[in-house]
Amino acid sequence: MSEPHVEVTPELIERYFALTQAAREKATPLHSMDSEEGKRLVVMMEMADSYTSDAKWFAEQGDLVRAFGAINYAHAWIDCAVKIGLMDGHGDDEMFTLP
């Protein structure tokens, strides 16, 4: 078992940025973008992208705690879209909470 993290480091932030980017790239829409589900998905992915952008800004400011929180929120939006059936997580139960 690995040692628990006791501080938020730049390396930890980078790891979560990479994980969230991989999730964003892996998950694919299950509905057409002009459907009601597709429109809801667009809003959810805008939220994920906004939180990612916020996380980058916080990291640039040296505020690693807020950067860590924001990047986790970003990933949560993507994960939620998979969980509720708007996106396909392609069976990846380590990156997503599958339905």
KAPEZI-V546877 format. One record per residue. N is the residue number from 0. RES is the residue in one letter. PSI is psi as a letter, one per 20 degrees, with the letter a starting at -180 (NA if undefined). Layout:
N/RES/PSI
N/RES/PSI
This chain:
0/M/p
1/S/q
2/E/q
3/P/q
4/H/p
5/V/i
6/E/q
7/V/o
8/T/r
9/P/h
10/E/h
11/L/g
12/I/g
13/E/h
14/R/g
15/Y/h
16/F/g
17/A/g
18/L/g
19/T/h
20/Q/g
21/A/g
22/A/g
23/R/h
24/E/h
25/K/g
26/A/p
27/T/q
28/P/q
29/L/i
30/H/q
31/S/q
32/M/i
33/D/j
34/S/r
35/E/g
36/E/g
37/G/h
38/K/h
39/R/h
40/L/g
41/V/g
42/V/g
43/M/g
44/M/h
45/E/g
46/M/g
47/A/g
48/D/h
49/S/g
50/Y/h
51/T/g
52/S/g
53/D/g
54/A/g
55/K/g
56/W/g
57/F/g
58/A/g
59/E/h
60/Q/i
61/G/j
62/D/n
63/L/h
64/V/g
65/R/h
66/A/g
67/F/g
68/G/g
69/A/g
70/I/h
71/N/h
72/Y/g
73/A/g
74/H/h
75/A/h
76/W/g
77/I/g
78/D/g
79/C/g
80/A/h
81/V/g
82/K/g
83/I/j
84/G/j
85/L/h
86/M/q
87/D/p
88/G/j
89/H/k
90/G/j
91/D/n
92/D/j
93/E/h
94/M/h
95/F/q
96/T/o
97/L/q
98/P/NA
